[in-house]
């Protein structure tokens, strides 16, 4: 699996995911808050299936291939 989520993107995904999960766990938001698992996992594993489908990447270019 090729990484396609860069560091700034990863940080945002993990933070948003954790916040949504925390809000859902404390019943501040409804069940939909558990959707935070998705950005959390994509941030942890550095891979986003949606990015792969659309051929996108937020990772910096590998300069060794130039």
CHARMM-style PDB file with segment names, atoms N, HN, CA, C and O in Angstrom:
ATOM      1  N   UNK     1       0.845  -1.170   0.000  1.00  0.00      PROA
ATOM      2  CA  UNK     1       0.000   0.000   0.000  1.00  0.00      PROA
ATOM      3  C   UNK     1       0.895   1.239   0.000  1.00  0.00      PROA
ATOM      4  O   UNK     1       1.762   1.381   0.862  1.00  0.00      PROA
ATOM      5  N   UNK     2       0.687   2.121  -0.954  1.00  0.00      PROA
ATOM      6  HN  UNK     2      -0.018   2.005  -1.654  1.00  0.00      PROA
ATOM      7  CA  UNK     2       1.473   3.341  -1.079  1.00  0.00      PROA
ATOM      8  C   UNK     2       0.837   4.434  -0.227  1.00  0.00      PROA
ATOM      9  O   UNK     2      -0.379   4.620  -0.262  1.00  0.00      PROA
ATOM     10  N   UNK     3       1.648   5.153   0.533  1.00  0.00      PROA
ATOM     11  HN  UNK     3       2.636   5.002   0.562  1.00  0.00      PROA
ATOM     12  CA  UNK     3       1.130   6.249   1.359  1.00  0.00      PROA
ATOM     13  C   UNK     3       0.650   7.378   0.465  1.00  0.00      PROA
ATOM     14  O   UNK     3       1.304   7.702  -0.526  1.00  0.00      PROA
ATOM     15  N   UNK     4      -0.492   7.987   0.805  1.00  0.00      PROA
ATOM     16  HN  UNK     4      -1.023   7.723   1.610  1.00  0.00      PROA
ATOM     17  CA  UNK     4      -0.972   9.120   0.032  1.00  0.00      PROA
ATOM     18  C   UNK     4      -1.510  10.241   0.918  1.00  0.00      PROA
ATOM     19  O   UNK     4      -2.199  11.138   0.432  1.00  0.00      PROA
ATOM     20  N   UNK     5      -1.199  10.197   2.215  1.00  0.00      PROA
ATOM     21  HN  UNK     5      -0.639   9.468   2.610  1.00  0.00      PROA
ATOM     22  CA  UNK     5      -1.619  11.240   3.146  1.00  0.00      PROA
ATOM     23  C   UNK     5      -0.371  11.827   3.790  1.00  0.00      PROA
ATOM     24  O   UNK     5       0.355  11.133   4.500  1.00  0.00      PROA
ATOM     25  N   UNK     6      -0.125  13.113   3.538  1.00  0.00      PROA
ATOM     26  HN  UNK     6      -0.715  13.677   2.960  1.00  0.00      PROA
ATOM     27  CA  UNK     6       1.046  13.798   4.065  1.00  0.00      PROA
ATOM     28  C   UNK     6       0.891  14.184   5.528  1.00  0.00      PROA
ATOM     29  O   UNK     6      -0.184  14.026   6.106  1.00  0.00      PROA
ATOM     30  N   UNK     7       1.952  14.685   6.119  1.00  0.00      PROA
ATOM     31  HN  UNK     7       2.826  14.814   5.649  1.00  0.00      PROA
ATOM     32  CA  UNK     7       1.987  14.982   7.552  1.00  0.00      PROA
ATOM     33  C   UNK     7       0.953  16.012   7.999  1.00  0.00      PROA
ATOM     34  O   UNK     7       0.234  15.742   8.961  1.00  0.00      PROA
ATOM     35  N   UNK     8       0.835  17.180   7.357  1.00  0.00      PROA
ATOM     36  HN  UNK     8       1.419  17.400   6.576  1.00  0.00      PROA
ATOM     37  CA  UNK     8      -0.182  18.135   7.825  1.00  0.00      PROA
ATOM     38  C   UNK     8      -1.603  17.552   7.711  1.00  0.00      PROA
ATOM     39  O   UNK     8      -2.434  17.740   8.600  1.00  0.00      PROA
ATOM     40  N   UNK     9      -1.860  16.858   6.627  1.00  0.00      PROA
ATOM     41  HN  UNK     9      -1.185  16.705   5.904  1.00  0.00      PROA
ATOM     42  CA  UNK     9      -3.152  16.214   6.398  1.00  0.00      PROA
ATOM     43  C   UNK     9      -3.407  15.156   7.474  1.00  0.00      PROA
ATOM     44  O   UNK     9      -4.520  15.036   7.987  1.00  0.00      PROA
ATOM     45  N   UNK    10      -2.372  14.396   7.805  1.00  0.00      PROA
ATOM     46  HN  UNK    10      -1.468  14.493   7.388  1.00  0.00      PROA
ATOM     47  CA  UNK    10      -2.479  13.357   8.849  1.00  0.00      PROA
ATOM     48  C   UNK    10      -2.865  13.948  10.187  1.00  0.00      PROA
ATOM     49  O   UNK    10      -3.763  13.444  10.861  1.00  0.00      PROA
ATOM     50  N   UNK    11      -2.188  15.018  10.570  1.00  0.00      PROA
ATOM     51  HN  UNK    11      -1.458  15.428  10.022  1.00  0.00      PROA
ATOM     52  CA  UNK    11      -2.442  15.659  11.861  1.00  0.00      PROA
ATOM     53  C   UNK    11      -3.890  16.128  11.945  1.00  0.00      PROA
ATOM     54  O   UNK    11      -4.562  15.913  12.954  1.00  0.00      PROA
ATOM     55  N   UNK    12      -4.366  16.769  10.883  1.00  0.00      PROA
ATOM     56  HN  UNK    12      -3.821  16.944  10.064  1.00  0.00      PROA
ATOM     57  CA  UNK    12      -5.746  17.261  10.861  1.00  0.00      PROA
ATOM     58  C   UNK    12      -6.727  16.103  10.965  1.00  0.00      PROA
ATOM     59  O   UNK    12      -7.695  16.174  11.722  1.00  0.00      PROA
ATOM     60  N   UNK    13      -6.484  15.037  10.208  1.00  0.00      PROA
ATOM     61  HN  UNK    13      -5.698  14.979   9.593  1.00  0.00      PROA
ATOM     62  CA  UNK    13      -7.389  13.877  10.232  1.00  0.00      PROA
ATOM     63  C   UNK    13      -7.446  13.233  11.617  1.00  0.00      PROA
ATOM     64  O   UNK    13      -8.530  12.902  12.098  1.00  0.00      PROA
ATOM     65  N   UNK    14      -6.296  13.053  12.259  1.00  0.00      PROA
ATOM     66  HN  UNK    14      -5.416  13.322  11.869  1.00  0.00      PROA
ATOM     67  CA  UNK    14      -6.255  12.414  13.576  1.00  0.00      PROA
ATOM     68  C   UNK    14      -6.972  13.291  14.609  1.00  0.00      PROA
ATOM     69  O   UNK    14      -7.753  12.784  15.414  1.00  0.00      PROA
ATOM     70  N   UNK    15      -6.713  14.588  14.591  1.00  0.00      PROA
ATOM     71  HN  UNK    15      -6.078  15.000  13.937  1.00  0.00      PROA
ATOM     72  CA  UNK    15      -7.343  15.491  15.559  1.00  0.00      PROA
ATOM     73  C   UNK    15      -8.855  15.525  15.357  1.00  0.00      PROA
ATOM     74  O   UNK    15      -9.610  15.401  16.321  1.00  0.00      PROA
ATOM     75  N   UNK    16      -9.301  15.693  14.115  1.00  0.00      PROA
ATOM     76  HN  UNK    16      -8.688  15.794  13.332  1.00  0.00      PROA
ATOM     77  CA  UNK    16     -10.741  15.730  13.833  1.00  0.00      PROA
ATOM     78  C   UNK    16     -11.394  14.404  14.225  1.00  0.00      PROA
ATOM     79  O   UNK    16     -12.469  14.391  14.824  1.00  0.00      PROA
ATOM     80  N   UNK    17     -10.751  13.307  13.889  1.00  0.00      PROA
ATOM     81  HN  UNK    17      -9.878  13.318  13.403  1.00  0.00      PROA
ATOM     82  CA  UNK    17     -11.287  12.001  14.240  1.00  0.00      PROA
ATOM     83  C   UNK    17     -11.431  11.818  15.740  1.00  0.00      PROA
ATOM     84  O   UNK    17     -12.467  11.355  16.216  1.00  0.00      PROA
ATOM     85  N   UNK    18     -10.399  12.177  16.483  1.00  0.00      PROA
ATOM     86  HN  UNK    18      -9.557  12.553  16.097  1.00  0.00      PROA
ATOM     87  CA  UNK    18     -10.451  12.039  17.943  1.00  0.00      PROA
ATOM     88  C   UNK    18     -11.515  12.944  18.565  1.00  0.00      PROA
ATOM     89  O   UNK    18     -12.211  12.539  19.496  1.00  0.00      PROA
ATOM     90  N   UNK    19     -11.638  14.163  18.052  1.00  0.00      PROA
ATOM     91  HN  UNK    19     -11.072  14.491  17.295  1.00  0.00      PROA
ATOM     92  CA  UNK    19     -12.661  15.084  18.570  1.00  0.00      PROA
ATOM     93  C   UNK    19     -14.055  14.531  18.321  1.00  0.00      PROA
ATOM     94  O   UNK    19     -14.890  14.533  19.226  1.00  0.00      PROA
ATOM     95  N   UNK    20     -14.320  14.057  17.107  1.00  0.00      PROA
ATOM     96  HN  UNK    20     -13.641  14.055  16.372  1.00  0.00      PROA
ATOM     97  CA  UNK    20     -15.641  13.502  16.799  1.00  0.00      PROA
ATOM     98  C   UNK    20     -15.957  12.279  17.667  1.00  0.00      PROA
ATOM     99  O   UNK    20     -17.072  12.136  18.169  1.00  0.00      PROA
ATOM    100  N   UNK    21     -14.976  11.411  17.836  1.00  0.00      PROA
ATOM    101  HN  UNK    21     -14.070  11.528  17.428  1.00  0.00      PROA
ATOM    102  CA  UNK    21     -15.188  10.220  18.667  1.00  0.00      PROA
ATOM    103  C   UNK    21     -15.450  10.616  20.117  1.00  0.00      PROA
ATOM    104  O   UNK    21     -16.328  10.048  20.768  1.00  0.00      PROA
ATOM    105  N   UNK    22     -14.699  11.579  20.618  1.00  0.00      PROA
ATOM    106  HN  UNK    22     -13.986  12.039  20.089  1.00  0.00      PROA
ATOM    107  CA  UNK    22     -14.892  12.037  21.999  1.00  0.00      PROA
ATOM    108  C   UNK    22     -16.278  12.656  22.176  1.00  0.00      PROA
ATOM    109  O   UNK    22     -16.944  12.414  23.183  1.00  0.00      PROA
ATOM    110  N   UNK    23     -16.708  13.450  21.205  1.00  0.00      PROA
ATOM    111  HN  UNK    23     -16.167  13.646  20.388  1.00  0.00      PROA
ATOM    112  CA  UNK    23     -18.036  14.056  21.283  1.00  0.00      PROA
ATOM    113  C   UNK    23     -19.138  13.008  21.244  1.00  0.00      PROA
ATOM    114  O   UNK    23     -20.144  13.131  21.943  1.00  0.00      PROA
ATOM    115  N   UNK    24     -18.951  11.979  20.429  1.00  0.00      PROA
ATOM    116  HN  UNK    24     -18.135  11.879  19.861  1.00  0.00      PROA
ATOM    117  CA  UNK    24     -19.948  10.904  20.349  1.00  0.00      PROA
ATOM    118  C   UNK    24     -19.945  10.081  21.637  1.00  0.00      PROA
ATOM    119  O   UNK    24     -21.003   9.681  22.121  1.00  0.00      PROA
ATOM    120  N   UNK    25     -18.777   9.831  22.183  1.00  0.00      PROA
ATOM    121  HN  UNK    25     -17.916  10.155  21.790  1.00  0.00      PROA
ATOM    122  CA  UNK    25     -18.680   9.008  23.395  1.00  0.00      PROA
ATOM    123  C   UNK    25     -19.284   9.713  24.611  1.00  0.00      PROA
ATOM    124  O   UNK    25     -19.773   9.059  25.532  1.00  0.00      PROA
ATOM    125  N   UNK    26     -19.249  11.037  24.612  1.00  0.00      PROA
ATOM    126  HN  UNK    26     -18.852  11.569  23.864  1.00  0.00      PROA
ATOM    127  CA  UNK    26     -19.812  11.799  25.737  1.00  0.00      PROA
ATOM    128  C   UNK    26     -21.245  12.253  25.465  1.00  0.00      PROA
ATOM    129  O   UNK    26     -21.804  13.032  26.237  1.00  0.00      PROA
ATOM    130  N   UNK    27     -21.835  11.779  24.386  1.00  0.00      PROA
ATOM    131  HN  UNK    27     -21.381  11.146  23.759  1.00  0.00      PROA
ATOM    132  CA  UNK    27     -23.221  12.062  24.009  1.00  0.00      PROA
ATOM    133  C   UNK    27     -23.491  13.536  23.735  1.00  0.00      PROA
ATOM    134  O   UNK    27     -24.627  13.992  23.863  1.00  0.00      PROA
ATOM    135  N   UNK    28     -22.461  14.281  23.360  1.00  0.00      PROA
ATOM    136  HN  UNK    28     -21.538  13.910  23.255  1.00  0.00      PROA
ATOM    137  CA  UNK    28     -22.651  15.685  22.983  1.00  0.00      PROA
ATOM    138  C   UNK    28     -23.226  15.761  21.576  1.00  0.00      PROA
ATOM    139  O   UNK    28     -24.063  16.616  21.284  1.00  0.00      PROA
ATOM    140  N   UNK    29     -22.780  14.876  20.718  1.00  0.00      PROA
ATOM    141  HN  UNK    29     -22.100  14.182  20.955  1.00  0.00      PROA
ATOM    142  CA  UNK    29     -23.360  14.747  19.380  1.00  0.00      PROA
ATOM    143  C   UNK    29     -23.984  13.360  19.284  1.00  0.00      PROA
ATOM    144  O   UNK    29     -23.773  12.509  20.148  1.00  0.00      PROA
ATOM    145  N   UNK    30     -24.731  13.152  18.251  1.00  0.00      PROA
ATOM    146  HN  UNK    30     -24.903  13.843  17.549  1.00  0.00      PROA
ATOM    147  CA  UNK    30     -25.395  11.861  18.088  1.00  0.00      PROA
ATOM    148  C   UNK    30     -24.443  10.763  17.639  1.00  0.00      PROA
ATOM    149  O   UNK    30     -23.221  10.907  17.672  1.00  0.00      PROA
ATOM    150  N   UNK    31     -25.039   9.689  17.229  1.00  0.00      PROA
ATOM    151  HN  UNK    31     -26.031   9.572  17.202  1.00  0.00      PROA
ATOM    152  CA  UNK    31     -24.299   8.509  16.783  1.00  0.00      PROA
ATOM    153  C   UNK    31     -23.408   8.834  15.585  1.00  0.00      PROA
ATOM    154  O   UNK    31     -22.375   8.194  15.386  1.00  0.00      PROA
ATOM    155  N   UNK    32     -23.805   9.825  14.789  1.00  0.00      PROA
ATOM    156  HN  UNK    32     -24.644  10.345  14.950  1.00  0.00      PROA
ATOM    157  CA  UNK    32     -23.021  10.174  13.604  1.00  0.00      PROA
ATOM    158  C   UNK    32     -21.582  10.579  13.964  1.00  0.00      PROA
ATOM    159  O   UNK    32     -20.704  10.539  13.101  1.00  0.00      PROA
ATOM    160  N   UNK    33     -21.333  10.957  15.188  1.00  0.00      PROA
ATOM    161  HN  UNK    33     -22.045  10.989  15.889  1.00  0.00      PROA
ATOM    162  CA  UNK    33     -19.984  11.345  15.606  1.00  0.00      PROA
ATOM    163  C   UNK    33     -18.971  10.214  15.499  1.00  0.00      PROA
ATOM    164  O   UNK    33     -17.767  10.451  15.414  1.00  0.00      PROA
ATOM    165  N   UNK    34     -19.472   8.981  15.504  1.00  0.00      PROA
ATOM    166  HN  UNK    34     -20.451   8.789  15.572  1.00  0.00      PROA
ATOM    167  CA  UNK    34     -18.565   7.829  15.377  1.00  0.00      PROA
ATOM    168  C   UNK    34     -17.958   7.748  13.985  1.00  0.00      PROA
ATOM    169  O   UNK    34     -17.057   6.942  13.751  1.00  0.00      PROA
ATOM    170  N   UNK    35     -18.439   8.575  13.054  1.00  0.00      PROA
ATOM    171  HN  UNK    35     -19.171   9.230  13.245  1.00  0.00      PROA
ATOM    172  CA  UNK    35     -17.831   8.636  11.723  1.00  0.00      PROA
ATOM    173  C   UNK    35     -16.370   9.117  11.842  1.00  0.00      PROA
ATOM    174  O   UNK    35     -15.587   8.979  10.903  1.00  0.00      PROA
ATOM    175  N   UNK    36     -16.023   9.675  12.994  1.00  0.00      PROA
ATOM    176  HN  UNK    36     -16.660   9.788  13.757  1.00  0.00      PROA
ATOM    177  CA  UNK    36     -14.654  10.114  13.254  1.00  0.00      PROA
ATOM    178  C   UNK    36     -13.643   8.988  13.197  1.00  0.00      PROA
ATOM    179  O   UNK    36     -12.441   9.239  13.111  1.00  0.00      PROA
ATOM    180  N   UNK    37     -14.106   7.757  13.244  1.00  0.00      PROA
ATOM    181  HN  UNK    37     -15.082   7.553  13.314  1.00  0.00      PROA
ATOM    182  CA  UNK    37     -13.202   6.607  13.123  1.00  0.00      PROA
ATOM    183  C   UNK    37     -12.528   6.616  11.744  1.00  0.00      PROA
ATOM    184  O   UNK    37     -11.371   6.217  11.617  1.00  0.00      PROA
ATOM    185  N   UNK    38     -13.242   7.065  10.729  1.00  0.00      PROA
ATOM    186  HN  UNK    38     -14.182   7.390  10.833  1.00  0.00      PROA
ATOM    187  CA  UNK    38     -12.690   7.040   9.365  1.00  0.00      PROA
ATOM    188  C   UNK    38     -11.505   7.990   9.220  1.00  0.00      PROA
ATOM    189  O   UNK    38     -10.438   7.543   8.798  1.00  0.00      PROA
ATOM    190  N   UNK    39     -11.636   9.282   9.548  1.00  0.00      PROA
ATOM    191  HN  UNK    39     -12.503   9.645   9.890  1.00  0.00      PROA
ATOM    192  CA  UNK    39     -10.441  10.135   9.432  1.00  0.00      PROA
ATOM    193  C   UNK    39      -9.315   9.713  10.372  1.00  0.00      PROA
ATOM    194  O   UNK    39      -8.138   9.874  10.047  1.00  0.00      PROA
ATOM    195  N   UNK    40      -9.675   9.176  11.534  1.00  0.00      PROA
ATOM    196  HN  UNK    40     -10.631   9.046  11.797  1.00  0.00      PROA
ATOM    197  CA  UNK    40      -8.645   8.704  12.460  1.00  0.00      PROA
ATOM    198  C   UNK    40      -7.825   7.583  11.831  1.00  0.00      PROA
ATOM    199  O   UNK    40      -6.595   7.621  11.861  1.00  0.00      PROA
ATOM    200  N   UNK    41      -8.493   6.595  11.268  1.00  0.00      PROA
ATOM    201  HN  UNK    41      -9.492   6.564  11.244  1.00  0.00      PROA
ATOM    202  CA  UNK    41      -7.778   5.467  10.653  1.00  0.00      PROA
ATOM    203  C   UNK    41      -6.980   5.884   9.418  1.00  0.00      PROA
ATOM    204  O   UNK    41      -5.862   5.411   9.214  1.00  0.00      PROA
ATOM    205  N   UNK    42      -7.551   6.770   8.591  1.00  0.00      PROA
ATOM    206  HN  UNK    42      -8.459   7.154   8.757  1.00  0.00      PROA
ATOM    207  CA  UNK    42      -6.805   7.205   7.404  1.00  0.00      PROA
ATOM    208  C   UNK    42      -5.568   8.008   7.808  1.00  0.00      PROA
ATOM    209  O   UNK    42      -4.549   7.964   7.120  1.00  0.00      PROA
ATOM    210  N   UNK    43      -5.654   8.735   8.910  1.00  0.00      PROA
ATOM    211  HN  UNK    43      -6.483   8.771   9.469  1.00  0.00      PROA
ATOM    212  CA  UNK    43      -4.491   9.465   9.402  1.00  0.00      PROA
ATOM    213  C   UNK    43      -3.443   8.552   9.998  1.00  0.00      PROA
ATOM    214  O   UNK    43      -2.248   8.752   9.779  1.00  0.00      PROA
ATOM    215  N   UNK    44      -3.870   7.563  10.740  1.00  0.00      PROA
ATOM    216  HN  UNK    44      -4.841   7.401  10.917  1.00  0.00      PROA
ATOM    217  CA  UNK    44      -2.935   6.624  11.381  1.00  0.00      PROA
ATOM    218  C   UNK    44      -2.208   5.775  10.338  1.00  0.00      PROA
ATOM    219  O   UNK    44      -1.000   5.564  10.440  1.00  0.00      PROA
ATOM    220  N   UNK    45      -2.940   5.289   9.337  1.00  0.00      PROA
ATOM    221  HN  UNK    45      -3.922   5.460   9.253  1.00  0.00      PROA
ATOM    222  CA  UNK    45      -2.339   4.411   8.333  1.00  0.00      PROA
ATOM    223  C   UNK    45      -1.746   5.144   7.132  1.00  0.00      PROA
ATOM    224  O   UNK    45      -1.187   4.508   6.239  1.00  0.00      PROA
ATOM    225  N   UNK    46      -1.858   6.474   7.099  1.00  0.00      PROA
ATOM    226  HN  UNK    46      -2.311   6.991   7.825  1.00  0.00      PROA
ATOM    227  CA  UNK    46      -1.303   7.309   6.027  1.00  0.00      PROA
ATOM    228  C   UNK    46      -1.854   6.940   4.649  1.00  0.00      PROA
ATOM    229  O   UNK    46      -1.193   7.169   3.635  1.00  0.00      PROA
ATOM    230  N   UNK    47      -3.044   6.379   4.609  1.00  0.00      PROA
ATOM    231  HN  UNK    47      -3.580   6.193   5.432  1.00  0.00      PROA
ATOM    232  CA  UNK    47      -3.634   5.963   3.341  1.00  0.00      PROA
ATOM    233  C   UNK    47      -5.111   6.318   3.326  1.00  0.00      PROA
ATOM    234  O   UNK    47      -5.846   5.993   4.259  1.00  0.00      PROA
ATOM    235  N   UNK    48      -5.544   6.987   2.264  1.00  0.00      PROA
ATOM    236  HN  UNK    48      -4.947   7.251   1.506  1.00  0.00      PROA
ATOM    237  CA  UNK    48      -6.941   7.354   2.106  1.00  0.00      PROA
ATOM    238  C   UNK    48      -7.467   6.704   0.824  1.00  0.00      PROA
ATOM    239  O   UNK    48      -6.994   7.028  -0.265  1.00  0.00      PROA
ATOM    240  N   UNK    49      -8.434   5.797   0.934  1.00  0.00      PROA
ATOM    241  HN  UNK    49      -8.819   5.533   1.819  1.00  0.00      PROA
ATOM    242  CA  UNK    49      -8.980   5.147  -0.258  1.00  0.00      PROA
ATOM    243  C   UNK    49      -9.577   6.136  -1.260  1.00  0.00      PROA
ATOM    244  O   UNK    49      -9.467   5.926  -2.468  1.00  0.00      PROA
ATOM    245  N   UNK    50     -10.202   7.200  -0.782  1.00  0.00      PROA
ATOM    246  HN  UNK    50     -10.292   7.371   0.199  1.00  0.00      PROA
ATOM    247  CA  UNK    50     -10.777   8.201  -1.690  1.00  0.00      PROA
ATOM    248  C   UNK    50      -9.672   8.887  -2.499  1.00  0.00      PROA
ATOM    249  O   UNK    50      -9.839   9.126  -3.695  1.00  0.00      PROA
ATOM    250  N   UNK    51      -8.551   9.202  -1.857  1.00  0.00      PROA
ATOM    251  HN  UNK    51      -8.416   9.008  -0.886  1.00  0.00      PROA
ATOM    252  CA  UNK    51      -7.416   9.784  -2.584  1.00  0.00      PROA
ATOM    253  C   UNK    51      -6.936   8.811  -3.656  1.00  0.00      PROA
ATOM    254  O   UNK    51      -6.630   9.224  -4.774  1.00  0.00      PROA
ATOM    255  N   UNK    52      -6.868   7.541  -3.327  1.00  0.00      PROA
ATOM    256  HN  UNK    52      -7.117   7.206  -2.418  1.00  0.00      PROA
ATOM    257  CA  UNK    52      -6.397   6.532  -4.285  1.00  0.00      PROA
ATOM    258  C   UNK    52      -7.338   6.450  -5.491  1.00  0.00      PROA
ATOM    259  O   UNK    52      -6.876   6.370  -6.629  1.00  0.00      PROA
ATOM    260  N   UNK    53      -8.638   6.470  -5.254  1.00  0.00      PROA
ATOM    261  HN  UNK    53      -9.014   6.535  -4.330  1.00  0.00      PROA
ATOM    262  CA  UNK    53      -9.618   6.391  -6.341  1.00  0.00      PROA
ATOM    263  C   UNK    53      -9.466   7.567  -7.301  1.00  0.00      PROA
ATOM    264  O   UNK    53      -9.528   7.396  -8.518  1.00  0.00      PROA
ATOM    265  N   UNK    54      -9.268   8.765  -6.744  1.00  0.00      PROA
ATOM    266  HN  UNK    54      -9.218   8.905  -5.755  1.00  0.00      PROA
ATOM    267  CA  UNK    54      -9.174   9.966  -7.578  1.00  0.00      PROA
ATOM    268  C   UNK    54      -7.749  10.314  -7.980  1.00  0.00      PROA
ATOM    269  O   UNK    54      -7.526  11.342  -8.620  1.00  0.00      PROA
ATOM    270  N   UNK    55      -6.784   9.484  -7.620  1.00  0.00      PROA
ATOM    271  HN  UNK    55      -6.964   8.649  -7.100  1.00  0.00      PROA
ATOM    272  CA  UNK    55      -5.390   9.706  -8.003  1.00  0.00      PROA
ATOM    273  C   UNK    55      -4.751  10.895  -7.309  1.00  0.00      PROA
ATOM    274  O   UNK    55      -3.853  11.530  -7.861  1.00  0.00      PROA
ATOM    275  N   UNK    56      -5.202  11.194  -6.118  1.00  0.00      PROA
ATOM    276  HN  UNK    56      -5.932  10.678  -5.670  1.00  0.00      PROA
ATOM    277  CA  UNK    56      -4.682  12.340  -5.375  1.00  0.00      PROA
ATOM    278  C   UNK    56      -3.660  11.890  -4.339  1.00  0.00      PROA
ATOM    279  O   UNK    56      -3.578  10.708  -4.005  1.00  0.00      PROA
ATOM    280  N   UNK    57      -2.887  12.842  -3.838  1.00  0.00      PROA
ATOM    281  HN  UNK    57      -2.954  13.802  -4.109  1.00  0.00      PROA
ATOM    282  CA  UNK    57      -1.944  12.577  -2.768  1.00  0.00      PROA
ATOM    283  C   UNK    57      -1.568  13.893  -2.104  1.00  0.00      PROA
ATOM    284  O   UNK    57      -1.402  14.906  -2.785  1.00  0.00      PROA
ATOM    285  N   UNK    58      -1.433  13.888  -0.791  1.00  0.00      PROA
ATOM    286  HN  UNK    58      -1.567  13.066  -0.238  1.00  0.00      PROA
ATOM    287  CA  UNK    58      -0.969  15.078  -0.090  1.00  0.00      PROA
ATOM    288  C   UNK    58       0.454  14.866   0.423  1.00  0.00      PROA
ATOM    289  O   UNK    58       0.983  15.687   1.172  1.00  0.00      PROA
ATOM    290  N   UNK    59       1.067  13.756   0.010  1.00  0.00      PROA
ATOM    291  HN  UNK    59       0.637  13.089  -0.598  1.00  0.00      PROA
ATOM    292  CA  UNK    59       2.458  13.483   0.364  1.00  0.00      PROA
ATOM    293  C   UNK    59       3.375  14.308  -0.530  1.00  0.00      PROA
ATOM    294  O   UNK    59       3.071  14.528  -1.702  1.00  0.00      PROA
ATOM    295  N   UNK    60       4.495  14.763   0.022  1.00  0.00      PROA
ATOM    296  HN  UNK    60       4.742  14.585   0.974  1.00  0.00      PROA
ATOM    297  CA  UNK    60       5.451  15.480  -0.816  1.00  0.00      PROA
ATOM    298  C   UNK    60       6.055  14.550  -1.873  1.00  0.00      PROA
ATOM    299  O   UNK    60       6.136  13.338  -1.674  1.00  0.00      PROA
ATOM    300  N   UNK    61       6.468  15.122  -2.971  1.00  0.00      PROA
ATOM    301  HN  UNK    61       6.402  16.107  -3.133  1.00  0.00      PROA
ATOM    302  CA  UNK    61       7.072  14.347  -4.061  1.00  0.00      PROA
ATOM    303  C   UNK    61       8.411  13.779  -3.600  1.00  0.00      PROA
ATOM    304  O   UNK    61       9.172  14.444  -2.898  1.00  0.00      PROA
ATOM    305  N   UNK    62       8.686  12.542  -4.004  1.00  0.00      PROA
ATOM    306  HN  UNK    62       8.068  12.002  -4.574  1.00  0.00      PROA
ATOM    307  CA  UNK    62       9.952  11.890  -3.700  1.00  0.00      PROA
ATOM    308  C   UNK    62      11.001  12.405  -4.671  1.00  0.00      PROA
ATOM    309  O   UNK    62      10.925  12.119  -5.866  1.00  0.00      PROA
ATOM    310  N   UNK    63      11.982  13.161  -4.181  1.00  0.00      PROA
ATOM    311  HN  UNK    63      12.044  13.394  -3.211  1.00  0.00      PROA
ATOM    312  CA  UNK    63      12.980  13.807  -5.032  1.00  0.00      PROA
ATOM    313  C   UNK    63      14.001  12.812  -5.593  1.00  0.00      PROA
ATOM    314  O   UNK    63      14.738  13.156  -6.516  1.00  0.00      PROA
ATOM    315  N   UNK    64      14.060  11.595  -5.060  1.00  0.00      PROA
ATOM    316  HN  UNK    64      13.460  11.316  -4.310  1.00  0.00      PROA
ATOM    317  CA  UNK    64      15.029  10.624  -5.548  1.00  0.00      PROA
ATOM    318  C   UNK    64      14.643  10.073  -6.911  1.00  0.00      PROA
ATOM    319  O   UNK    64      15.494   9.526  -7.612  1.00  0.00      PROA
ATOM    320  N   UNK    65      13.376  10.205  -7.306  1.00  0.00      PROA
ATOM    321  HN  UNK    65      12.685  10.650  -6.737  1.00  0.00      PROA
ATOM    322  CA  UNK    65      12.935   9.726  -8.615  1.00  0.00      PROA
ATOM    323  C   UNK    65      13.142  10.728  -9.731  1.00  0.00      PROA
ATOM    324  O   UNK    65      12.962  10.392 -10.901  1.00  0.00      PROA
ATOM    325  N   UNK    66      13.527  11.984  -9.386  1.00  0.00      PROA
ATOM    326  HN  UNK    66      13.673  12.258  -8.435  1.00  0.00      PROA
ATOM    327  CA  UNK    66      13.682  13.023 -10.406  1.00  0.00      PROA
ATOM    328  C   UNK    66      14.971  12.898 -11.154  1.00  0.00      PROA
ATOM    329  OT1 UNK    66      15.248  13.699 -12.046  1.00  0.00      PROA
TER     330      UNK     66
END
